[in-house]
Amino acid sequence: MTDFFEMLGSITRRRKAEGGSPFASVKATEKWLKTLPADSDYDAHHALVEGLERFNAENETASLGRMKSLMKLEETGLPLQLRIVDQYVRNQASFRLARQALWRESWVFWSLLAEAWLGMLKQAYRGPASTELKPFAAEIATRALRYAGLVMRWNYHQAREPAASAWRRVHKIYRLVERDGFATQEVLINARPTHCAREYTLVVLMGLVHPLGYRTLEIESIAQIFEGYEPLPLPASVPRRRVHTHMVDLSLSEGACVLDNDWVQGRRLRYLALRPLIDYLKSLDQTSAAEGDNGLTQQVASLIERGGIRRNRQRTHRFGRVWVAAGMDNILAALAHPDAAKGRPALEPWMLRDESTEGMGFALSEATTLPHGRLVAVTWDPSESVWQLLAIRWNREEGGQHLVGTQRLSRHPKRVEIYFEPDGQGGAQEKTWAVFMPMTHTDQGVSNLLIPKTHYRLGAPLMLRDGDMLYRLRLGEVQESHEGWLRVGMDVVGREQFAVAA
């Protein structure tokens, strides 16, 4: 009788296992995968997404067998996902409802994989099976980074900012793999070699481009260019002047930015040498036959080159007309005192779209040639002579509108007079106008000066007159070039009343 009850118990346990998780073992997972619909990629993909959702919801303790089951799901899912993505990209011009459904399918797939691999990574370090999982830490971490980056990329398709938590996640994973020394340990994902440092760099690059409002095909084209670029720069912990161009702070909840004069070294600062990539993107303009591709790669190069505008600050939708003086001649005329101005500057009415602490976005009714770096002065009321100085950072068409994004350079620019002293390094040059951009409590860094290229020599002494005050300056390094004008740093050597100086 005892044998009979033991046999019944064995049958019950077996049936319970059969009716339980389809991912209880690698064989069970393979068996479940064979039940996926074979006549429709979408149906098969949808069933797989539901399977991944169930896999995560089971919240089982990680083990080597469970990791192999997840890899089986990934192995079957990635080719399906690529076909779904291809349909999604091709359906942008039509089938709006299908397009949204395909986006959601793809986004959920990436999100579930990112969640699954992140959970696996945590348990590889803290779970009861950490001993057997730790040798696979590079495999797990690389996947966690890659899929977290793809979730962020898919959010760009819907004009969504990456959440601060998303940046914290990728920074934290990368710090972990760097600490344990397998940041560049090569692994295979979908038969392609990669590693953690490479996947992290790809995430950072897309963050620099920040393609909100780009068309789906453009976002995916940018991503493919980055992924196909073989000498991809990797993060370095020691900065090298004239080599590294961008920096990312692993302790912040944001992406990379352009290096300025703050060449500091920190425990959580990483440096990227992106000049070769920028030059490569610019070279595509000369080799690509498609006009659209030319504009895209040139714009991407410019966005990276001038990148690091802190776009994670809250933007406020603010609509209304402002008056814009575009180009340095009009800006100098706008900044002149009304009594001193010989004529009113040529002003253009622009419609404000949104505003942040660091810039403004505009919607124009007509296409206008606005090269990146073009300077504009903006005011709500020209009669008040209260201007802000901004630089064009991007422009694109969206929904029949011509959108322009700008970075604020100064809230209180001043037109000033500059000249070299007769015994100065520059000789006895004639007086000319410049724009002084004083530092305010909202700015980071020091005051800058906009001067013509003809008046710039590094370290040269320069005289600046602002009203009845006369300043002696020493010119610093060039921050940026703006169509024949240079934005430079400066040191104030001394100042005095103009009447006394005369």
C-alpha positions as CSV (number, residue, x, y, z in Angstrom):
1,M,0.0,0.0,0.0
2,T,2.9,2.3,0.8
3,D,4.3,1.8,-2.7
4,F,0.9,2.6,-4.2
5,F,0.7,6.0,-2.4
6,E,4.3,6.8,-3.3
7,M,3.4,6.1,-6.9
8,L,0.4,8.4,-6.7
9,G,2.5,11.1,-5.1
10,S,5.1,10.8,-7.9
11,I,2.3,11.1,-10.5
12,T,0.8,14.2,-8.7
13,R,4.2,15.9,-8.5
14,R,4.9,15.2,-12.2
15,R,1.5,16.6,-13.3
16,K,2.0,19.6,-11.1
17,A,5.3,20.3,-12.8
18,E,3.7,19.8,-16.2
19,G,0.9,22.2,-15.4
20,G,3.3,24.7,-13.7
21,S,5.8,27.0,-15.3
22,P,6.7,26.3,-18.9
23,F,10.2,27.6,-18.1
24,A,11.0,25.3,-15.3
25,S,13.9,23.8,-17.3
26,V,15.6,24.3,-20.6
27,K,13.8,21.3,-22.1
28,A,10.4,22.7,-20.9
29,T,11.3,26.1,-22.5
30,E,12.2,24.5,-25.8
31,K,8.9,22.6,-25.7
32,W,7.0,25.7,-25.0
33,L,8.7,27.6,-27.9
34,K,7.6,24.9,-30.3
35,T,4.0,25.9,-29.6
36,L,4.5,29.5,-30.9
37,P,2.3,30.3,-34.0
38,A,4.1,29.5,-37.1
39,D,2.0,31.3,-39.7
40,S,2.3,34.9,-38.4
41,D,5.3,36.7,-37.1
42,Y,3.1,39.1,-35.2
43,D,1.2,36.4,-33.4
44,A,4.4,34.5,-32.6
45,H,6.0,37.7,-31.3
46,H,2.9,38.5,-29.2
47,A,2.9,35.0,-27.7
48,L,6.6,35.3,-26.9
49,V,6.1,38.7,-25.3
50,E,3.4,37.1,-23.1
51,G,5.8,34.4,-22.3
52,L,8.5,36.9,-21.2
53,E,5.9,38.7,-19.1
54,R,5.1,35.4,-17.4
55,F,8.8,34.6,-17.0
56,N,9.3,37.8,-15.1
57,A,6.1,37.6,-13.1
58,E,7.1,34.1,-11.7
59,N,9.8,35.9,-9.7
60,E,11.7,32.7,-9.3
61,T,15.1,32.5,-7.7
62,A,17.8,32.9,-10.4
63,S,19.8,29.8,-11.3
64,L,22.0,28.6,-14.1
65,G,19.1,26.6,-15.6
66,R,16.8,29.6,-15.4
67,M,19.4,31.8,-17.1
68,K,19.7,29.2,-19.9
69,S,15.9,29.2,-20.3
70,L,16.0,33.0,-20.7
71,M,18.7,32.7,-23.3
72,K,16.4,30.3,-25.2
73,L,13.6,32.9,-25.1
74,E,16.1,35.5,-26.3
75,E,17.5,33.4,-29.0
76,T,14.0,32.7,-30.5
77,G,12.7,36.2,-29.8
78,L,15.5,38.4,-31.4
79,P,15.0,37.3,-35.0
80,L,11.2,37.7,-34.6
81,Q,11.8,41.1,-33.0
82,L,14.0,42.2,-36.0
83,R,11.2,41.3,-38.4
84,I,8.7,43.2,-36.3
85,V,11.0,46.2,-36.2
86,D,11.4,46.1,-40.0
87,Q,7.6,46.1,-40.4
88,Y,7.4,49.0,-37.9
89,V,9.9,51.1,-39.8
90,R,8.4,50.4,-43.2
91,N,4.8,51.2,-41.9
92,Q,5.6,54.8,-40.9
93,A,4.1,56.3,-44.0
94,S,0.8,54.5,-43.6
95,F,-1.2,52.3,-41.3
96,R,-1.1,54.6,-38.2
97,L,-2.9,52.1,-36.0
98,A,-0.6,49.2,-37.0
99,R,2.4,51.4,-36.5
100,Q,1.5,52.1,-32.9
101,A,0.8,48.5,-32.2
102,L,4.1,47.4,-33.7
103,W,5.9,50.1,-31.6
104,R,4.3,48.9,-28.5
105,E,5.1,45.2,-29.2
106,S,8.8,46.1,-29.8
107,W,9.0,48.4,-26.7
108,V,7.4,45.8,-24.4
109,F,9.8,43.1,-25.8
110,W,12.9,45.3,-25.0
111,S,11.5,46.3,-21.6
112,L,10.8,42.7,-20.5
113,L,14.3,41.5,-21.6
114,A,15.9,44.5,-19.8
115,E,13.9,43.7,-16.7
116,A,14.7,39.9,-16.9
117,W,18.5,40.4,-17.4
118,L,18.7,43.1,-14.7
119,G,17.0,40.8,-12.2
120,M,19.4,38.0,-13.2
121,L,22.4,40.4,-12.7
122,K,21.3,41.3,-9.2
123,Q,20.9,37.7,-8.2
124,A,24.2,36.8,-9.7
125,Y,25.8,39.0,-7.0
126,R,23.3,38.6,-4.1
127,G,21.2,35.5,-4.7
128,P,21.7,32.0,-3.4
129,A,23.0,30.8,-6.9
130,S,25.6,33.6,-7.2
131,T,28.4,31.0,-7.1
132,E,27.2,29.3,-10.3
133,L,26.0,32.6,-12.0
134,K,29.1,34.8,-11.3
135,P,31.2,33.3,-14.1
136,F,28.5,34.5,-16.5
137,A,28.4,38.0,-15.2
138,A,29.8,39.5,-18.4
139,E,27.1,37.7,-20.5
140,I,24.3,38.9,-18.1
141,A,25.6,42.5,-17.7
142,T,26.1,43.1,-21.4
143,R,22.6,42.0,-22.1
144,A,21.2,44.2,-19.3
145,L,23.0,47.2,-20.7
146,R,22.0,46.5,-24.3
147,Y,18.3,46.1,-23.6
148,A,18.2,49.0,-21.2
149,G,19.6,51.2,-24.0
150,L,17.1,49.8,-26.5
151,V,14.2,50.7,-24.2
152,M,15.6,54.3,-24.1
153,R,16.0,54.3,-27.9
154,W,12.4,53.1,-28.4
155,N,11.2,55.9,-26.1
156,Y,12.8,58.4,-28.5
157,H,10.4,57.1,-31.2
158,Q,7.6,58.5,-29.1
159,A,9.4,61.8,-28.3
160,R,9.9,60.7,-24.7
161,E,12.8,61.8,-22.6
162,P,14.8,59.0,-21.0
163,A,13.8,58.8,-17.3
164,A,16.4,59.7,-14.7
165,S,16.1,56.2,-13.4
166,A,17.1,54.9,-16.8
167,W,20.3,56.8,-16.8
168,R,21.0,55.7,-13.2
169,R,20.5,52.1,-14.2
170,V,23.0,52.1,-17.1
171,H,25.5,54.1,-15.0
172,K,25.2,51.7,-12.1
173,I,25.6,48.6,-14.3
174,Y,28.7,50.1,-16.0
175,R,30.3,51.0,-12.7
176,L,29.7,47.5,-11.5
177,V,31.4,45.9,-14.6
178,E,34.3,48.3,-14.5
179,R,34.9,47.5,-10.9
180,D,34.9,43.7,-11.5
181,G,37.2,44.1,-14.6
182,F,35.0,42.6,-17.4
183,A,33.9,45.8,-19.1
184,T,35.6,44.7,-22.4
185,Q,35.1,41.0,-22.1
186,E,33.5,39.9,-25.4
187,V,30.2,38.1,-25.6
188,L,27.9,37.1,-28.4
189,I,24.3,38.5,-28.7
190,N,22.4,37.3,-31.7
191,A,25.7,36.0,-33.2
192,R,27.3,39.4,-33.0
193,P,30.3,40.1,-30.7
194,T,30.0,43.0,-28.3
195,H,30.9,43.9,-24.7
196,C,29.6,46.1,-21.8
197,A,31.8,49.1,-22.6
198,R,30.6,49.1,-26.2
199,E,26.9,48.8,-25.3
200,Y,27.4,51.6,-22.8
201,T,29.0,53.9,-25.3
202,L,26.1,53.3,-27.8
203,V,23.6,54.4,-25.1
204,V,25.7,57.5,-24.4
205,L,25.9,58.4,-28.1
206,M,22.2,58.2,-28.6
207,G,21.8,60.4,-25.5
208,L,24.1,63.0,-27.1
209,V,22.1,63.0,-30.3
210,H,18.9,63.2,-28.3
211,P,16.7,62.5,-31.3
212,L,13.3,63.7,-29.9
213,G,11.1,64.4,-32.8
214,Y,13.2,62.6,-35.4
215,R,11.4,60.2,-37.7
216,T,11.6,56.5,-36.9
217,L,13.7,55.8,-39.9
218,E,16.2,58.5,-39.0
219,I,16.5,57.2,-35.4
220,E,17.2,53.7,-36.6
221,S,19.6,54.9,-39.3
222,I,21.6,56.8,-36.6
223,A,21.7,53.8,-34.4
224,Q,22.9,51.5,-37.3
225,I,25.6,54.0,-38.1
226,F,26.9,53.9,-34.5
227,E,26.6,50.1,-34.3
228,G,28.5,49.7,-37.6
229,Y,31.3,52.1,-36.6
230,E,34.2,49.7,-35.7
231,P,36.7,51.9,-33.9
232,L,33.9,52.9,-31.4
233,P,35.5,55.1,-28.6
234,L,35.3,53.6,-25.2
235,P,35.0,55.4,-21.8
236,A,38.4,56.3,-20.2
237,S,38.9,57.2,-16.6
238,V,41.9,59.5,-17.2
239,P,41.3,62.6,-19.3
240,R,43.8,63.5,-22.1
241,R,43.7,67.0,-23.3
242,R,43.4,67.3,-27.1
243,V,42.2,63.7,-27.2
244,H,39.0,63.5,-25.2
245,T,36.1,65.7,-26.2
246,H,33.2,64.6,-24.1
247,M,32.6,63.6,-20.5
248,V,30.0,61.5,-18.6
249,D,29.5,61.6,-14.8
250,L,28.5,58.2,-13.6
251,S,27.1,59.7,-10.4
252,L,24.5,61.8,-12.2
253,S,21.1,60.9,-13.7
254,E,21.9,62.2,-17.2
255,G,24.1,61.5,-20.2
256,A,27.3,63.0,-21.6
257,C,28.3,66.6,-22.3
258,V,31.1,68.4,-24.1
259,L,34.3,69.0,-22.2
260,D,35.0,72.6,-21.3
261,N,37.8,74.1,-19.4
262,D,37.1,72.0,-16.4
263,W,39.7,69.3,-17.0
264,V,39.2,67.6,-13.7
265,Q,39.7,64.0,-12.9
266,G,37.1,62.2,-10.7
267,R,36.4,58.7,-9.5
268,R,33.2,58.6,-11.4
269,L,34.0,60.8,-14.4
270,R,34.6,59.0,-17.7
271,Y,36.0,60.6,-20.9
272,L,35.2,59.9,-24.5
273,A,37.2,60.8,-27.6
274,L,34.5,61.4,-30.2
275,R,36.4,63.5,-32.8
276,P,37.1,60.6,-35.1
277,L,33.4,59.6,-35.0
278,I,32.4,63.2,-35.8
279,D,34.8,63.4,-38.7
280,Y,33.5,60.0,-40.0
281,L,29.9,61.3,-39.8
282,K,30.9,64.4,-41.7
283,S,32.7,62.3,-44.4
284,L,29.4,60.5,-45.1
285,D,28.1,63.8,-46.4
286,Q,30.6,63.6,-49.3
287,T,30.1,59.9,-50.0
288,S,26.3,59.4,-49.6
289,A,24.2,59.8,-52.6
290,A,20.9,60.5,-50.7
291,E,20.3,64.1,-49.9
292,G,18.3,63.2,-46.8
293,D,21.1,61.1,-45.5
294,N,23.5,64.0,-46.1
295,G,21.5,66.3,-43.9
296,L,21.0,63.7,-41.3
297,T,24.6,62.7,-40.8
298,Q,25.7,66.3,-40.9
299,Q,23.2,67.2,-38.2
300,V,24.2,64.2,-36.1
301,A,27.8,65.3,-36.3
302,S,26.9,68.8,-35.2
303,L,24.7,67.6,-32.4
304,I,27.5,65.5,-31.0
305,E,30.1,68.2,-31.6
306,R,28.1,70.8,-29.8
307,G,26.4,68.2,-27.5
308,G,25.9,68.2,-23.8
309,I,23.2,70.8,-23.7
310,R,21.5,69.8,-20.5
311,R,18.2,68.8,-22.0
312,N,17.0,66.9,-18.9
313,R,15.9,70.1,-17.3
314,Q,12.2,70.6,-17.1
315,R,10.8,72.3,-20.3
316,T,7.7,74.5,-20.0
317,H,5.3,74.8,-22.9
318,R,5.2,78.5,-23.5
319,F,3.5,80.0,-26.5
320,G,3.7,83.5,-27.9
321,R,5.5,85.8,-30.3
322,V,9.0,87.0,-29.7
323,W,11.2,89.3,-31.7
324,V,14.5,87.9,-33.0
325,A,17.6,89.6,-34.3
326,A,19.5,87.0,-36.3
327,G,23.2,87.4,-37.2
328,M,25.8,89.6,-35.5
329,D,25.1,92.8,-37.4
330,N,21.5,92.8,-36.3
331,I,22.4,91.6,-32.8
332,L,24.9,94.5,-32.4
333,A,22.3,97.0,-33.6
334,A,19.7,95.5,-31.2
335,L,22.0,95.7,-28.2
336,A,22.9,99.3,-29.0
337,H,21.3,102.0,-26.8
338,P,18.3,103.5,-28.8
339,D,20.0,107.0,-28.8
340,A,23.2,105.6,-30.2
341,A,21.7,103.3,-32.8
342,K,21.6,104.7,-36.4
343,G,18.7,102.5,-37.4
344,R,16.5,99.8,-36.0
345,P,17.8,96.3,-36.5
346,A,15.9,93.9,-38.8
347,L,13.7,91.9,-36.5
348,E,11.8,88.7,-37.3
349,P,8.7,87.5,-35.4
350,W,9.2,83.9,-34.2
351,M,6.7,81.8,-32.3
352,L,7.9,80.4,-29.0
353,R,7.1,76.7,-28.5
354,D,8.8,75.8,-25.2
355,E,11.4,77.1,-22.8
356,S,13.8,75.7,-20.2
357,T,16.5,77.2,-17.9
358,E,19.0,76.6,-20.7
359,G,17.2,77.4,-24.0
360,M,14.2,78.0,-26.1
361,G,12.3,76.1,-28.8
362,F,10.6,77.8,-31.7
363,A,8.1,76.9,-34.4
364,L,8.5,78.8,-37.7
365,S,5.9,79.1,-40.4
366,E,8.5,79.0,-43.2
367,A,11.7,77.2,-43.8
368,T,14.8,79.3,-43.0
369,T,18.5,78.6,-43.4
370,L,19.7,78.5,-39.9
371,P,23.1,76.8,-39.6
372,H,24.0,75.3,-36.2
373,G,25.9,77.9,-34.2
374,R,24.1,80.9,-35.7
375,L,23.6,83.5,-33.0
376,V,20.2,85.2,-32.4
377,A,19.1,87.8,-29.9
378,V,15.5,87.4,-28.5
379,T,13.2,89.8,-26.8
380,W,9.5,90.0,-25.9
381,D,9.4,93.8,-26.4
382,P,12.0,95.6,-28.6
383,S,11.2,98.9,-26.9
384,E,12.4,97.6,-23.6
385,S,15.9,96.7,-24.9
386,V,16.0,93.5,-22.8
387,W,17.6,90.8,-24.8
388,Q,18.8,87.2,-24.4
389,L,21.6,85.8,-26.6
390,L,21.1,82.2,-27.9
391,A,22.8,79.9,-30.4
392,I,21.0,77.6,-32.9
393,R,21.6,73.9,-31.9
394,W,19.2,72.0,-34.1
395,N,16.4,72.4,-36.7
396,R,14.0,70.0,-38.3
397,E,10.6,69.6,-39.9
398,E,7.8,67.9,-37.9
399,G,4.1,67.9,-38.9
400,G,4.5,70.6,-41.5
401,Q,6.2,72.9,-39.0
402,H,9.8,74.1,-39.0
403,L,11.1,73.6,-35.5
404,V,14.3,75.3,-34.1
405,G,16.1,74.6,-30.9
406,T,18.4,77.0,-29.2
407,Q,20.8,77.1,-26.3
408,R,20.9,80.2,-24.1
409,L,24.4,81.8,-23.9
410,S,23.6,84.9,-21.9
411,R,20.5,86.5,-20.3
412,H,22.1,89.9,-20.2
413,P,24.4,90.4,-23.2
414,K,26.0,93.9,-23.6
415,R,27.5,95.6,-26.6
416,V,30.9,96.9,-25.6
417,E,33.9,98.5,-27.3
418,I,37.2,96.7,-27.5
419,Y,40.7,97.7,-28.7
420,F,44.3,96.7,-28.2
421,E,46.7,99.1,-26.5
422,P,49.4,100.5,-28.7
423,D,52.1,98.4,-26.9
424,G,49.9,95.4,-26.7
425,Q,50.5,92.1,-28.4
426,G,48.1,92.8,-31.1
427,G,49.5,96.2,-32.1
428,A,47.5,99.4,-32.5
429,Q,44.3,98.1,-34.0
430,E,41.2,100.2,-34.4
431,K,38.3,100.0,-32.0
432,T,35.5,97.7,-32.8
433,W,32.4,96.3,-31.2
434,A,32.1,93.1,-29.2
435,V,29.5,91.4,-27.0
436,F,30.2,90.9,-23.3
437,M,28.3,88.0,-21.7
438,P,28.4,88.4,-18.0
439,M,28.1,85.5,-15.6
440,T,24.8,85.3,-13.7
441,H,23.7,83.2,-10.7
442,T,22.0,80.7,-13.1
443,D,25.1,80.3,-15.3
444,Q,27.8,77.7,-14.9
445,G,31.4,78.8,-15.5
446,V,32.7,82.4,-16.1
447,S,31.9,85.4,-18.2
448,N,32.6,85.2,-22.0
449,L,33.3,87.6,-24.7
450,L,32.2,87.5,-28.4
451,I,34.8,89.1,-30.6
452,P,35.6,89.1,-34.4
453,K,38.2,86.5,-35.4
454,T,40.5,89.3,-36.5
455,H,40.8,90.4,-32.9
456,Y,41.7,87.1,-31.3
457,R,45.1,86.1,-30.1
458,L,45.5,83.7,-27.2
459,G,46.8,85.5,-24.1
460,A,46.7,89.0,-25.8
461,P,45.9,92.0,-23.5
462,L,42.7,93.7,-24.6
463,M,40.9,96.9,-23.5
464,L,37.1,96.8,-23.0
465,R,35.0,99.8,-22.4
466,D,31.5,99.4,-20.9
467,G,29.9,102.7,-20.3
468,D,32.3,104.7,-18.1
469,M,34.2,101.7,-17.0
470,L,37.4,100.5,-18.7
471,Y,38.6,96.9,-18.2
472,R,42.0,95.4,-19.0
473,L,41.5,91.8,-20.1
474,R,43.7,88.9,-21.1
475,L,42.1,86.7,-23.8
476,G,41.6,83.0,-22.9
477,E,40.8,79.9,-25.0
478,V,38.2,79.8,-27.7
479,Q,34.9,78.2,-26.5
480,E,33.1,78.1,-29.9
481,S,33.1,79.7,-33.3
482,H,30.0,81.5,-34.6
483,E,30.3,82.4,-38.3
484,G,33.3,84.7,-38.1
485,W,32.9,85.5,-34.4
486,L,34.6,83.7,-31.5
487,R,33.2,83.1,-28.1
488,V,36.3,83.2,-25.8
489,G,37.1,83.1,-22.2
490,M,38.9,86.0,-20.5
491,D,40.6,87.1,-17.3
492,V,40.0,90.6,-15.9
493,V,43.4,92.0,-15.1
494,G,42.2,95.4,-13.8
495,R,39.5,98.1,-14.2
496,E,39.2,101.8,-13.7
497,Q,36.9,104.8,-14.5
498,F,37.1,105.8,-18.1
499,A,37.6,109.5,-17.2
500,V,40.6,108.7,-15.0
501,A,42.0,106.4,-17.7
502,A,41.7,109.1,-20.3
